[in-house]
Structures are given as C-alpha cells and as structure tokens.
Amino acid sequence: MQSISSTLVTPAASRRAFLGKGGTLSMAGLALLAGKDALAQGAGDMSKDVSILNVALGLEHEAINAYQLGAGSGLLQKPVLDIAVSFQGHHKAHRDALIATIQKMGGSPVAEKKLEDYAKALRADTLKSQADVLDLAARLELGAVNAYLGVIPAFGSSASKDLAKVAARLAADETMHFTILTNALGRPLPANALSFGA
C-alpha cells in the first residue's frame, strides 16, 4: 500500500521536505526556537540556522495565506470555515515563534508576499468547491507534518530533549490539521501505523 506522503506530493510538500531532511538546525537555533535562550548562549555563526528558519517561516506564511484564500473563497460552509480560521491561527502562532527566533539570532525574517502571489502559486483559481479547498489544505499540512518530523532525529543528547519536544508539538499540530481535513474530505485515515514522516 502506498504511504500517505507519496500520494499527496506538491511543490510545497517538496519544499517542506527540504526543511525536514535537507536542512538541520544547529542546537543553538533549535534552543532559541524552543524558547531555551540559555542553551544557545555562546553559539557562533547562526546564518545557516537563520536560512533554514526563514524557509520554515516562508512556509508558514504560505499556510496562513492558503487558509485566507479558502476562507475568502465563499466555498466553505460555516463549520468548516470556523475550523479553517482556527488552523490559520495555529499557523500564525508558528509564524510568530519563528520570527522571534530569527530576530534573536540577529537575522531578518523573510517577508510575507502579497495574497495575490500566494493565490497564483497555489493555483487558487482552480478551487471550485469546498472539497478543492480542503484538498489543498490537506496537502500543505501533510508537507508540514513530514518536515517537522524530519527535524526530530537531529536531537541526540539529553540536553536536546526539550528541543525535540517542540518539534514534536509542531508536528502534532500539523497532524491534527491533516487528520481533520482528511476526515472532512471523506477520505480514509491512514490504514498503516507509522505512516507519517517516512
């Protein structure tokens, strides 16, 4: 049976895979993201970390705007619209944490694009039904799940336990979003265990 990650691959999911597998944050960068500033003290050059965090921030901007496009489309029924707005709020919290971390590292957070730019990149003009909006959101969320799970193996020492917990909590948020969206689409939930992060 095909894994979930192989059935919903998009350009955004590929970028999220880069974040999860191609770029690994240093312990200092992860410490700052986790709000553990003391663990990051004395770190050297964090420019690589800033670059990786800016990729993640760009993806959070994309998710926020994807939910905005869905909410503004007029295609979502009231209960689904409420859930979409709630998920958008989660992504805004992720964005805020990433911005704060990038700034603590002396970096400049990547700017959010115009809504029209996201609409074009996400092909919002092809969204014709509530199911289309939910399908787009589910694909983006799955990419986020796999990206955040991909970061966790970078933590090896007992001092990094808190950092792994932050990455797991982010992945849990994204997994919850993906699961609810998949259910709303009437699709079956993963049949196999260990279907995420593969």
Backbone as numpy.savetxt, mean C-alpha at the origin, in Angstrom:
# Nx Ny Nz CAx CAy CAz Cx Cy Cz
-3.46 -24.86 -8.55 -4.29 -23.68 -8.55 -3.41 -22.43 -8.55
-3.82 -21.42 -9.33 -3.06 -20.18 -9.41 -3.13 -19.41 -8.11
-2.02 -18.78 -7.73 -2.05 -17.95 -6.53 -2.75 -16.65 -6.85
-3.24 -15.98 -5.83 -3.93 -14.71 -6.01 -3.03 -13.72 -6.71
-1.78 -13.67 -6.31 -0.89 -12.65 -6.86 -0.69 -12.80 -8.36
-0.85 -13.99 -8.91 -0.65 -14.17 -10.34 -1.92 -13.89 -11.14
-3.05 -13.78 -10.49 -4.29 -13.55 -11.22 -4.65 -12.08 -11.33
-4.07 -11.22 -10.50 -4.42 -9.81 -10.53 -3.18 -8.95 -10.65
-2.41 -9.12 -11.70 -1.18 -8.34 -11.85 -1.48 -7.10 -12.67
-1.05 -5.94 -12.17 -1.21 -4.67 -12.85 0.11 -3.93 -12.79
0.25 -2.85 -13.56 1.47 -2.05 -13.42 1.67 -1.56 -11.99
0.59 -1.16 -11.32 0.71 -0.70 -9.93 1.17 -1.84 -9.04
0.66 -3.04 -9.29 1.09 -4.19 -8.48 2.56 -4.47 -8.70
3.03 -4.28 -9.93 4.45 -4.49 -10.20 5.30 -3.48 -9.44
4.85 -2.22 -9.39 5.60 -1.21 -8.63 5.59 -1.55 -7.16
4.47 -2.07 -6.66 4.40 -2.47 -5.26 5.33 -3.65 -5.00
5.45 -4.55 -5.98 6.37 -5.67 -5.83 7.80 -5.16 -5.75
8.13 -4.11 -6.51 9.47 -3.52 -6.41 9.72 -3.04 -4.99
8.74 -2.38 -4.40 8.90 -1.90 -3.04 9.15 -3.07 -2.10
8.37 -4.13 -2.25 8.47 -5.24 -1.32 9.69 -6.12 -1.53
10.13 -6.32 -2.77 11.21 -7.27 -3.02 12.49 -6.60 -3.51
12.35 -5.48 -4.24 13.52 -4.86 -4.83 14.21 -3.88 -3.90
13.48 -3.27 -3.02 14.07 -2.26 -2.15 13.86 -2.65 -0.70
14.94 -2.67 0.04 14.86 -3.00 1.46 15.34 -1.81 2.26
14.54 -1.37 3.18 14.91 -0.24 4.03 15.99 -0.66 5.01
16.83 0.28 5.36 17.81 0.03 6.42 17.08 -0.04 7.75
17.76 -0.54 8.74 17.18 -0.59 10.08 16.81 0.81 10.56
17.62 1.82 10.22 17.33 3.18 10.65 16.03 3.68 10.02
15.87 3.43 8.73 14.65 3.86 8.05 13.42 3.19 8.61
13.52 1.91 8.87 12.39 1.18 9.43 12.11 1.63 10.86
13.15 1.93 11.60 12.97 2.41 12.98 12.18 3.72 12.98
12.54 4.63 12.07 11.83 5.90 12.01 10.38 5.70 11.57
10.15 4.81 10.60 8.79 4.53 10.16 7.96 3.96 11.29
8.60 3.19 12.14 7.90 2.57 13.28 7.74 3.53 14.45
8.30 4.74 14.33 8.20 5.70 15.42 9.21 5.43 16.53
10.24 4.67 16.22 11.29 4.31 17.18 12.54 5.12 16.88
12.46 6.44 17.08 13.55 7.34 16.72 14.87 6.97 17.38
14.81 6.48 18.62 16.05 6.15 19.35 16.84 5.05 18.64
16.14 4.10 18.00 16.82 3.02 17.29 17.56 3.54 16.05
17.13 4.69 15.53 17.72 5.23 14.30 18.89 6.16 14.55
19.14 6.50 15.78 20.20 7.47 16.08 21.56 6.96 15.62
22.34 7.87 15.07 23.69 7.52 14.63 23.74 6.88 13.26
22.61 6.85 12.56 22.59 6.25 11.23 23.32 7.15 10.25
23.90 6.57 9.25 24.63 7.32 8.24 23.69 7.84 7.16
24.13 7.72 5.92 23.37 8.20 4.78 22.09 7.39 4.62
20.97 8.09 4.61 19.68 7.41 4.49 19.00 7.73 3.18
19.77 8.17 2.17 19.16 8.57 0.90 18.47 7.39 0.20
19.03 6.19 0.32 18.38 5.01 -0.27 17.03 4.77 0.41
17.03 4.90 1.74 15.77 4.72 2.47 14.73 5.75 2.06
15.16 7.00 1.89 14.23 8.06 1.47 13.65 7.71 0.11
14.48 7.20 -0.80 13.99 6.81 -2.12 12.95 5.70 -2.04
13.22 4.70 -1.21 12.27 3.58 -1.06 10.97 4.06 -0.43
11.10 4.89 0.61 9.90 5.42 1.27 9.11 6.31 0.32
9.79 7.02 -0.56 9.07 7.84 -1.53 8.32 6.99 -2.55
8.84 5.81 -2.89 8.09 4.88 -3.73 6.81 4.47 -3.00
6.94 4.11 -1.73 5.77 3.73 -0.94 4.79 4.89 -0.84
5.30 6.09 -0.61 4.45 7.28 -0.51 3.72 7.53 -1.83
4.41 7.38 -2.93 3.76 7.54 -4.23 2.62 6.55 -4.42
2.81 5.34 -3.92 1.75 4.33 -4.03 0.58 4.64 -3.11
0.87 5.22 -1.95 -0.23 5.63 -1.06 -1.01 6.78 -1.68
-0.30 7.73 -2.32 -0.99 8.80 -3.04 -1.92 8.20 -4.11
-1.40 7.19 -4.81 -2.19 6.54 -5.85 -3.44 5.89 -5.26
-3.30 5.20 -4.14 -4.45 4.54 -3.52 -5.49 5.56 -3.06
-5.03 6.64 -2.44 -5.96 7.68 -1.97 -6.75 8.23 -3.15
-6.06 8.50 -4.24 -6.73 9.06 -5.40 -7.61 8.04 -6.12
-7.21 6.77 -6.10 -8.07 5.73 -6.69 -9.40 5.67 -5.94
-9.34 5.73 -4.62 -10.59 5.74 -3.84 -11.38 7.02 -4.09
-10.68 8.14 -4.30 -11.37 9.39 -4.61 -12.10 9.28 -5.94
-11.43 8.69 -6.92 -12.07 8.49 -8.22 -13.30 7.60 -8.10
-13.17 6.53 -7.31 -14.31 5.64 -7.10 -15.45 6.34 -6.40
-15.12 7.10 -5.36 -16.15 7.80 -4.60 -16.86 8.85 -5.44
-16.11 9.51 -6.30 -16.69 10.56 -7.13 -17.33 10.07 -8.42
-17.26 8.79 -8.66 -17.76 8.25 -9.93 -19.28 8.17 -10.00
-19.92 8.15 -8.85 -21.36 7.96 -8.82 -21.76 6.51 -9.04
-20.78 5.61 -9.10 -21.05 4.20 -9.37 -21.22 3.37 -8.09
-20.82 3.91 -6.95 -20.84 3.13 -5.71 -22.13 3.36 -4.93
-22.74 2.26 -4.52 -23.93 2.33 -3.68 -23.50 2.77 -2.28
-24.42 3.30 -1.52 -24.13 3.92 -0.23 -23.27 3.05 0.70
-23.62 1.80 1.00 -22.76 1.05 1.94 -21.33 0.84 1.40
-21.21 0.64 0.10 -19.90 0.43 -0.51 -19.11 1.75 -0.52
-19.79 2.85 -0.77 -19.16 4.16 -0.74 -18.58 4.44 0.64
-19.34 4.11 1.69 -18.86 4.32 3.06 -17.58 3.53 3.33
-17.53 2.31 2.85 -16.34 1.47 3.04 -15.16 2.05 2.26
-15.41 2.49 1.04 -14.33 3.07 0.22 -13.74 4.30 0.90
-14.58 5.14 1.47 -14.11 6.34 2.16 -13.31 5.95 3.41
-13.75 4.91 4.09 -13.02 4.42 5.27 -11.63 3.91 4.86
-11.56 3.13 3.79 -10.27 2.62 3.32 -9.36 3.76 2.87
-9.95 4.77 2.23 -9.17 5.93 1.84 -8.56 6.59 3.07
-9.31 6.64 4.18 -8.79 7.19 5.43 -7.59 6.41 5.94
-7.64 5.08 5.81 -6.49 4.26 6.22 -5.25 4.63 5.39
-5.44 4.79 4.09 -4.32 5.14 3.22 -3.78 6.53 3.53
-4.66 7.43 3.93 -4.20 8.76 4.34 -3.33 8.67 5.59
-3.68 7.78 6.51 -2.85 7.59 7.71 -1.50 6.99 7.33
-1.48 6.04 6.39 -0.21 5.48 5.91 0.63 6.59 5.28
-0.01 7.42 4.45 0.68 8.54 3.79 1.32 9.46 4.82
0.54 9.83 5.84 1.04 10.75 6.85 2.25 10.17 7.59
2.20 8.87 7.89 3.34 8.22 8.57 4.58 8.22 7.67
4.38 7.97 6.39 5.51 7.98 5.45 6.10 9.38 5.30
5.25 10.39 5.18 5.74 11.77 5.06 6.55 12.15 6.29
6.03 11.85 7.47 6.74 12.19 8.71 8.10 11.50 8.76
8.16 10.25 8.34 9.42 9.50 8.37 10.42 10.08 7.38
9.97 10.36 6.17 10.85 10.94 5.15 11.42 12.26 5.65
10.59 13.08 6.27 11.06 14.37 6.77 12.05 14.19 7.92
11.81 13.22 8.80 12.75 12.95 9.89 14.11 12.52 9.35
14.10 11.90 8.18 15.34 11.43 7.56 16.01 12.52 6.74
15.43 13.72 6.74 16.01 14.83 6.00 15.67 14.83 4.53
14.70 14.02 4.13 14.31 13.93 2.73 13.12 14.80 2.41
12.82 14.87 1.13 11.66 15.61 0.64 10.62 14.60 0.15
9.45 14.60 0.76 8.40 13.67 0.31 7.98 13.94 -1.13
7.77 12.88 -1.88 7.30 13.01 -3.25 5.92 13.66 -3.24
5.71 14.57 -4.17 4.44 15.31 -4.23 3.33 14.45 -4.82
2.15 14.71 -4.36 0.96 14.07 -4.93 0.68 14.71 -6.29
0.28 13.88 -7.25 -0.06 14.37 -8.58 -1.50 14.91 -8.56
-1.91 15.46 -9.68 -3.29 15.92 -9.83 -4.19 14.69 -10.00
-5.43 14.83 -9.55 -6.40 13.73 -9.67 -6.53 13.27 -11.12
-6.47 14.20 -12.05 -6.59 13.85 -13.47 -5.46 12.92 -13.93
-4.26 13.14 -13.36 -3.13 12.28 -13.71 -3.36 10.85 -13.25
-3.89 10.71 -12.03 -4.21 9.36 -11.52 -5.34 8.74 -12.34
-6.32 9.55 -12.71 -7.44 9.04 -13.50 -6.94 8.45 -14.81
-5.99 9.14 -15.44 -5.44 8.65 -16.70 -4.62 7.38 -16.48
-3.74 7.40 -15.48 -2.87 6.24 -15.22 -3.67 5.00 -14.82
-4.75 5.20 -14.08 -5.56 4.07 -13.62 -6.70 3.73 -14.59
-6.74 4.45 -15.69 -7.76 4.23 -16.72 -9.16 4.34 -16.13
-9.40 5.42 -15.41 -10.69 5.63 -14.77 -11.83 5.72 -15.79
-11.51 6.09 -17.01 -12.55 6.17 -18.04 -13.15 4.81 -18.38
-12.49 3.73 -17.97 -13.02 2.38 -18.22 -13.93 1.89 -17.10
-14.04 2.66 -16.03 -14.89 2.26 -14.90 -16.34 2.56 -15.25
-17.12 1.50 -15.44 -18.51 1.65 -15.89 -19.52 1.13 -14.87
-19.03 0.47 -13.82 -19.94 -0.12 -12.83 -19.27 -0.16 -11.46
-20.06 -0.45 -10.46 -19.51 -0.61 -9.12 -18.48 -1.74 -9.10
-18.75 -2.80 -9.83 -17.81 -3.93 -9.88 -16.47 -3.50 -10.48
-16.49 -2.63 -11.49 -15.24 -2.14 -12.08 -14.41 -1.37 -11.05
-15.08 -0.53 -10.27 -14.39 0.26 -9.24 -13.81 -0.67 -8.18
-14.59 -1.64 -7.74 -14.12 -2.58 -6.72 -12.97 -3.43 -7.24
-13.02 -3.82 -8.51 -11.95 -4.62 -9.08 -10.63 -3.83 -9.09
-10.69 -2.57 -9.49 -9.49 -1.72 -9.47 -8.93 -1.62 -8.05
-9.80 -1.34 -7.10 -9.36 -1.21 -5.70 -8.76 -2.51 -5.19
-9.37 -3.64 -5.52 -8.86 -4.94 -5.06 -7.47 -5.21 -5.63
-7.24 -4.87 -6.90 -5.92 -5.08 -7.51 -4.86 -4.21 -6.82
-5.20 -2.97 -6.54 -4.25 -2.09 -5.86 -3.95 -2.57 -4.44
-4.98 -3.03 -3.74 -4.79 -3.51 -2.37 -3.94 -4.77 -2.34
-4.15 -5.67 -3.29 -3.35 -6.89 -3.33 -1.87 -6.55 -3.54
-1.61 -5.60 -4.41 -0.23 -5.17 -4.60 0.37 -4.63 -3.32
-0.41 -3.88 -2.55 0.07 -3.33 -1.28 0.34 -4.43 -0.27
-0.56 -5.41 -0.19 -0.36 -6.54 0.73 1.00 -7.18 0.47
1.25 -7.52 -0.78 2.48 -8.23 -1.13 3.71 -7.36 -0.90
3.60 -6.07 -1.12 4.74 -5.18 -0.89 5.10 -5.12 0.59
4.12 -4.91 1.44 4.43 -4.81 2.87 4.88 -6.15 3.44
4.31 -7.25 2.97 4.79 -8.56 3.43 6.23 -8.80 2.97
6.58 -8.27 1.80 7.92 -8.43 1.28 8.99 -7.75 2.11
8.61 -6.76 2.90 9.56 -6.04 3.75 9.91 -6.83 5.01
8.98 -7.61 5.52 9.15 -8.27 6.82 10.39 -9.15 6.90
10.75 -9.94 5.88 11.95 -10.77 6.00 13.25 -10.01 6.24
13.24 -8.70 6.01 14.45 -7.90 6.22 14.79 -7.78 7.71
13.86 -8.12 8.57 14.08 -7.97 10.01 14.61 -9.26 10.59
15.84 -9.22 11.10 16.43 -10.43 11.64 16.70 -10.39 13.12
17.07 -9.25 13.66 17.46 -9.20 15.07 16.26 -9.01 15.98
16.46 -9.32 17.25 15.37 -9.14 18.21 15.04 -7.66 18.37
15.99 -6.76 18.10 15.74 -5.33 18.20 14.78 -4.86 17.11
14.67 -5.64 16.03 13.81 -5.23 14.93 12.39 -5.80 15.04
12.06 -6.40 16.16 10.73 -6.99 16.35 9.63 -5.94 16.17
9.84 -4.75 16.73 8.84 -3.69 16.59 8.68 -3.24 15.14
9.78 -3.27 14.39 9.72 -2.85 13.00 8.94 -3.86 12.16
9.17 -5.13 12.41 8.41 -6.17 11.71 6.93 -6.05 12.03
6.64 -5.67 13.26 5.25 -5.51 13.68 4.57 -4.39 12.89
5.27 -3.29 12.65 4.70 -2.19 11.87 4.40 -2.66 10.45
5.35 -3.33 9.81 5.13 -3.83 8.46 3.96 -4.82 8.43
3.87 -5.66 9.44 2.76 -6.63 9.50 1.42 -5.92 9.69
1.41 -4.86 10.48 0.16 -4.11 10.68 -0.28 -3.43 9.39
0.67 -2.88 8.64 0.33 -2.28 7.35 -0.21 -3.35 6.40
0.45 -4.50 6.36 -0.02 -5.59 5.51 -1.40 -6.06 5.94
-1.66 -6.07 7.23 -2.98 -6.49 7.73 -4.07 -5.53 7.26
-3.79 -4.23 7.30 -4.76 -3.25 6.78 -5.08 -3.55 5.33
-4.03 -3.73 4.53 -4.23 -3.97 3.10 -4.95 -5.29 2.84
-4.63 -6.31 3.64 -5.30 -7.61 3.49 -6.78 -7.49 3.81
-7.10 -6.75 4.86 -8.51 -6.52 5.21 -9.22 -5.85 4.04
-8.61 -4.82 3.47 -9.22 -4.12 2.34 -9.45 -5.09 1.18
-8.41 -5.85 0.83 -8.51 -6.79 -0.29 -9.62 -7.81 -0.04
-9.69 -8.35 1.16 -10.67 -9.38 1.47 -12.10 -8.84 1.37
-12.32 -7.67 1.92 -13.66 -7.09 1.87 -14.06 -6.77 0.42
-13.13 -6.23 -0.34 -13.42 -5.91 -1.74 -13.69 -7.17 -2.56
-12.91 -8.21 -2.32 -13.10 -9.48 -3.02 -14.48 -10.06 -2.70
-14.85 -10.00 -1.44 -16.17 -10.47 -1.03 -17.28 -9.65 -1.68
-17.10 -8.33 -1.72 -18.12 -7.46 -2.32 -18.28 -7.75 -3.82
-17.22 -8.20 -4.45 -17.28 -8.56 -5.87 -17.92 -9.93 -6.09
-18.18 -10.65 -5.00 -18.76 -11.98 -5.12 -17.76 -13.03 -5.54
-16.49 -12.71 -5.42 -15.44 -13.66 -5.78 -15.12 -14.53 -4.57
-14.65 -15.74 -4.82 -14.27 -16.58 -3.69 -13.01 -16.05 -3.02
-12.96 -16.22 -1.73 -11.75 -15.87 -0.99 -10.69 -16.92 -1.29
-9.44 -16.64 -1.01 -8.38 -17.61 -1.33 -8.69 -18.99 -0.75
-8.56 -19.99 -1.59 -8.83 -21.36 -1.16 -7.65 -21.97 -0.41
-6.46 -21.52 -0.73 -5.26 -22.10 -0.14 -4.73 -21.24 0.99
-4.09 -21.88 1.94 -3.40 -21.15 2.98 -2.15 -20.51 2.39
-1.62 -19.52 3.06 -0.37 -18.84 2.68 -0.44 -18.28 1.26
-1.59 -17.69 0.88 -1.74 -17.19 -0.48 -1.22 -15.78 -0.70
-0.89 -15.05 0.35 -0.39 -13.69 0.20 1.12 -13.65 0.37
1.75 -12.71 -0.31 3.17 -12.47 -0.15 4.07 -13.47 -0.87
3.49 -14.33 -1.68 4.29 -15.34 -2.39 4.97 -14.76 -3.60
